[in-house]
C-alpha cells in the first residue's frame, strides 16, 4: 500500500464505508495501479506527437432513406401499459 495515500481518508472523501479487509485490498490495488502509472512515466515519449485519440476517429455515415413505420397497434400491444394510442410510463417529475 502506498505510504503517501491514506485509503481511509480517500474513502471518507468519497463517502464510502470500508471494512479493514477492503482497505487492505483496495490499498494493494491502488499501489499496483500507481506502480503501472510510474512505469508509464518512465517511457520516452519525446518523439510521440500529442493526440486526443489513439486510433483514427471518423464518422461512419449511411444514406438516410425513408422506411415504413412500425404498425402502432402491434407496438402498443407489446407495451406493459398503454393509455389510448400512447405508452403509459411511470411519472418521474413531481407535481
VENGI-V718404 format. One record per helix or strand of 3 or more residues. SS is the DSSP state (~ for helix, > for strand). FROM is the first residue (numbers start at 1). TO is the last residue. Records with the same first field share a line. If there is no record, write none. Layout:
SS = FROM-TO  FROM-TO
This chain:
~ = 7-13  20-41  72-77
